[in-house]
Every structure is written in C-alpha cells, then in structure tokens.
C-alpha cells in the first residue's frame, strides 16, 4: 500500500496532518495579533527612540553644518602647515553668515571644547570681520589675532569635520582624542566620570548586599510563621512597597537631618555630643540608608516566594540525621533558596544602578550617581548627545544583567506582591 | 514560632537574637513612614518634634498645613492633583487594554518567539527610568507631544503595561482553557466568550495589574520631569520641587494623604490577590 492512501483524511478530504498544521498556523497568527498592538506601540514610542539615542550620541553634524565651505576647502589641506588662502576665505564667508544669523556663539562654544582659548579668538574675529576688505583674507584674519597664525587652531577646526564622532563615549570614561588623534586620558583632577561610574557600581553593590542581609532573615520568618501572623507582618513589607517613592525619601530627609530623630537618638544614647551631630544626609550615608530601605521589598518578595515552597520537613530530616541546626541550614536550606537570592539580588542591583530620585534628594555632591549626571546634562548643560552616550553606556550594563536575569530566572517568573 | 522544650540554651539565645534582628528590620522598613504623620500636624514651621509635641500639648498640634494644602494662596496642589488623577486614570485604562490583550496572546501556547517578545514587553520596567525619560522625551518632542497631557499619558502607558502583562500572565497560568473551548462548542463567539468567561476569571489579575499601573503613573516623576510643562504639573513634580527647594510641612500633609491612599490600594490589592488565589485553587 502506498503512503498516499495511508494518510488519514478529514471529512473535507484534506489530509489530517495538513489540516492540523493550518489550525496551528491560524492559532499562531491569532496569538500574535493579540500582542501586536502593544508591541507596535512600544516599538514606535520606546524601542526606536532608544535606538535613536545612539545616532544622537554619535552625531556631530552641528559644526559640520555650520562651516560647509570651510570643510570643502579643507579637504585638500594636509594639516601640516597653515592652510592656503582658499580655506581662510571659505572660513571668513561661513563665519560671516553665522555672525549675521547670530549663531556664532554655538560655534565658539563647540570649538572651545576642541581647543581652549578659541572662544576669545573667534569673538574678536566676529567684531573685526565687518571691516574686512575683499581679497587676501589670510592676511586680514591673521592680523586680527596672532593665534590665527598657529596651525593648532586650524587643526582643531579640521578635527570637527566628520559628521560622526565617538568622542562622547570617550568623554564618558574621561578620555579624549588629542591633537595627534591619539586616545589619552584627561588630567587626573578632571576624571569625574570614572568616579561616578565606580561610585554607581559601589552603591549598587552595597545596597544589594545590605538588602540581602536584611531581607533573608525576615523572608525566612515570613515563610515559616503561621499564616495569620505572617500576613500581618507582610503589611510591613508591602506598605512601603506601595507608598510613593517621594514620600519615603521625604521621611528619610526628616529622619536624617542634623536636628532629626536619628541624630537625637544618637545624642540620647551618648554616641555623639549634642554640638557635634554628624551630617548623615547630602552624602553617601544618606544614599545608602534611604536606597536600602526603599529597595528592600524588592529583595524580600522573591526570597519569600521561594522560601514558601521549601518544606520544613527537609530541615527536620537533616537534623534527625545528626546535623547541627547550623549545618542543616547551610547544607539543606540555604542551597534551596539560591534561586530566590539570584532573583532578588539581580532585581535590586538593576534598580539601584539606575537610581535617580533618591540620590538627587539625599545624596548631595558626594552621593550622586551616573543617572544624576545624565539628568544634569539633559537639563542644565543641554549636551544631549553626551547624555545619550552615557545613557547608552548605562543601558548596556543593565541589559547585560537583564540578560543574565532572563537566563537564570526568566522574565515570566517575575512575581509582584 | 514557639521553641520546643528540649531546645538547648545557646540555640534559645540564637533564636531570640534572630527574632530581634527580624524585629529591627521590620522597624527599619515601616517606621520611617510613621514619622510623617505627627509632623504634618505640627503647629510650627519646623520639621522637628517641638517640645510642645513631646509633651503632647494640644496647642502644639494643628491642621494648618492641611488647610494650606487645600486653600493656600497660589498653591499648586489643586492643579497638580487634578492632573495626576487625569493622567493616572487614562494611563491605567490604556495599560490595562494593551497589557491584557498582549498577556492573552502571550499565554497562548501557540505564541511564536515568546521569550523574546516577553523580554521586550517587560523592558520598560527594567531599563533605568532616566534612560526611558530621555528616550521618550526625544520622541515626544519630535512628534510635538512634549508638555501635553497626551504625551505624559502615553509615556505612562509605556511604563505601566509591563505590570499588567506580568500580573495577567500570572493569572492566566492557572487558567483552564477547556472552559473557553466548552463555550465555543456551545456556540459562543470569541468576543462573547472573552467577556462572559475569560474576563470575569482573570479580572483580579487585571485589576491588580491596573493598580500597579495606576501607582506607577501616580508616583512617576523622572519621565514627567522631562515632559511636563507648567500646565502639566503633577503631585510628584510638586513634591520633588518642594523637597529640593524647601521642605515645608505642607509637603508632609500631602505625603500623609498619599500614605492613606497607598494603604487603600494595598488593602484592595491584597483582597484581590487572595480572591485570585482562591479562584485559581478551584480551577486546579
């Protein structure tokens, strides 16, 4: 008998296998269509804009667009000696337009990043160029300021020719490419970003550690107590969890201030004298204390949900086989809680590394983190491309941890409350 | 957790030490919230307990900061509260609709690329808020929605949907799909089946996801800081400004109201969780 006739047919005469496949495909499409609205919405309003941050972070068209003629003329210039007359003329023409449109200030700032002292030279040129006569611009420009005779300044302009740059990423780790195009570190006293990165990692690490040390015992207590007590105590974990972040930060600001209750207590027990109250806010201490309390529920809940599944008879079995309680705990109970520990630690670490509100309010100057620096560049210096670059560097770190989290725990195993 | 009688003394000590540590941690978690209550009734303008308050002198307490919050001149809280509620309510509705649909799709066993899609849908919860804020701000500025209510609502839908997706997927994990098949075989169309069978069963999950989305929106400050104009100020923005500039007792009055609100939400969420567990227990 041939295999053709051996196939089972449905009543329509289609082979069953094919009919099932069709139904399967239909179900697949149906499921996918349900997800599509949210997926599309997120891709358009969220994923693409994040990807767009990358093009913004490497974008350096501003100077390129301001000096189009200059860069055209500079193409042939090798950068060894002073550029030829055409470059001077093109620069004069470009700059004239910028002064007329009142956008010369932007160029001055940008070129000053490249070469210190460029701003004053350009400002002087802006004043003098009105009286320029036609022809022989090289002589006229060089007469305005002697620095125009210095080839370094022209090289600085040329360095900004490419429309794309990775300099913002270098700046994010306190490096820059110098006049010769070599990547070097900035002067030691100006390495602020590296301090911020290491401080962010340090704070995230210690907050995670403190959260773990505090959450483990109480999660254990909650999981082993009878329901009626544990439900009551669970409120102590869930109420802060549901309370506004700003409210919790505000309460820490009240507690930790110099005339605050914590200091009162220290004075009362005689730890410090009344006129020598320590500063506990606007520094790293404030950041540590407040962040630990705020993130603690995120550690307790995953630990609790894992500990709840561990049968108490396992510990009893260990003890009945001769283990001391300590040995039984470390050999039996602790290994079983590792999935919860992993989930909680990764969650708290991810949340801590990108924390913004609390450090900004209680951190002061020595307790701010990388997020605060990003916000500072977004709101104050308006260096959005630098903010984007730092944001993406932070995001890369977070995504690596997220990926590990996904591998170890699985995002669909996140539990809330 | 009473100890058995035969417990040796040093384990007994260890046990009490353990309970003491737990007590301290619970105190650390919950106590900061209770500082706000009494201080918001302070008659003075200081944020410390005055001598009068320590003596429980009735004159040292007053409700002037609550009056200031409601009737104060040029006070921003009325507008902020209105904006916060409008934004949070619409953001919650949007998150619930998009999130529930997606969760229904994701819990189907036919869903292709489940892991990847789930990871994408959850990502707004994982990505640091500051980065979300920057990215969403760039997008909203580009399409002209910066400093509008709609822009902020859309941003909060982005941040709120992961919670709905997670809670509804969790509820659906115990869902018996043969019930919906039974409904279809009895002649119900898919929409009717959803409204009459599926939705009532997953409703606790949907509502608790919605509560998360509501709280997220109501408490969100980072993204709004980038997006909000003067007309879109919200309660968190006002608190943020107040905390940065000058910590006044009026803020504590607002904070007390917010704590009361979170107690209400907590109670609702707890009741729903228990109901949902009970329902799923029957299904199994």
Interface residues (C-beta under 8 A of the other chain):
Chain A: X24 X27 X28 X30 X31 X32 X33 X34 X35 X36 X37 X38 X39 X41 X42 X45 X46 X47 X48 X49 X50 X52 X53 X56 X214 X215 X217 X218 X221 X224 X225 X233 X235 X236 X237 X238 X239 X240 X242 X243 X244 X245 X246 X247 X248 X249 X250 X251 X252 X253 X254 X255 X257 X259 X260 X261 X293 X296 X297 X325 X350 X353 X354 X355 X356 X357 X360 X361 X371 X374 X375 X378 X379 X384 X387 X388 X391 X392 X394 X395 X398 X402 X406 X411 X412 X414 X415 X416 X417
Chain B: X1 X11 X18 X19 X21 X22 X25 X26 X28 X29 X30 X32 X33 X35 X36 X39 X47 X48 X49 X98 X99 X101 X102 X104 X105 X106 X108 X110 X111 X112 X115 X117 X118 X119 X120 X121 X122 X123 X124 X126 X127 X128 X129 X130 X131 X132 X134 X135 X136 X137 X138 X139 X154 X155 X157 X158 X161 X163 X165 X166 X167 X169 X170 X208 X212 X215 X218 X219 X221 X222 X225 X226 X236 X239 X240 X243 X244 X247 X251 X252 X255 X258 X259 X262 X263 X265 X266 X269 X270 X273
